[in-house]
Amino acid sequence: MTRHRDSGDCLCTLAESPVLVTCPSCAGRALVTGERLVCPACAHVSPYRPVWCWDIRHVVADLWLQAPCAGHTLWALNGAHLDLLESYVGAALREDPDPSSVRRMTILAKLPAWLKSAKHRDEVLRTIRRLRSTA
């Protein structure tokens, strides 16, 4: 039986690694590191608002890793986020973080019900593999 234990991390932790976004100049894959967007394809560089857990809406529209899935949009910030989602969705046993943890609303606790649902498991895992190939 596969199991996944919630580490208690929030989205900000995943955003510490470069976030993959769509370049505003060439529509190619660009990287956001800190407060700077850099596109390796066209050399576009511009300031970028940092990714914060409580204000992710401004980033989601620009994300490179997003695809339709089960009538919704599955999105991820980067490869580490895809790894986390794949481990969680694919696990038969999902364990909550340590009860003594200060964080109660982790990134996994905030996932929408459709993504956590066993009936969408295969489709979500297929979509994650498809997104990983574009990363």
Rosetta blueprint (number, residue, H / E / L):
1 M L
2 T L
3 R E
4 H E
5 R E
6 D L
7 S L
8 G L
9 D L
10 C L
11 L H
12 C H
13 T H
14 L H
15 A L
16 E L
17 S L
18 P L
19 V E
20 L E
21 V E
22 T E
23 C L
24 P L
25 S L
26 C L
27 A L
28 G L
29 R E
30 A E
31 L E
32 V E
33 T E
34 G L
35 E L
36 R E
37 L E
38 V E
39 C L
40 P L
41 A L
42 C L
43 A L
44 H L
45 V E
46 S E
47 P E
48 Y L
49 R L
50 P L
51 V L
52 W L
53 C H
54 W H
55 D H
56 I L
57 R H
58 H H
59 V H
60 V H
61 A L
62 D L
63 L E
64 W L
65 L E
66 Q E
67 A E
68 P E
69 C E
70 A L
71 G L
72 H E
73 T E
74 L E
75 W E
76 A E
77 L L
78 N L
79 G H
80 A H
81 H H
82 L H
83 D H
84 L H
85 L H
86 E H
87 S H
88 Y H
89 V H
90 G H
91 A L
92 A L
93 L E
94 R E
95 E E
96 D L
97 P L
98 D L
99 P L
100 S L
101 S L
102 V L
103 R L
104 R L
105 M L
106 T L
107 I L
108 L L
109 A L
110 K L
111 L L
112 P L
113 A H
114 W H
115 L H
116 K H
117 S L
118 A H
119 K H
120 H H
121 R H
122 D H
123 E H
124 V H
125 L H
126 R H
127 T H
128 I H
129 R H
130 R H
131 L H
132 R H
133 S H
134 T H
135 A L
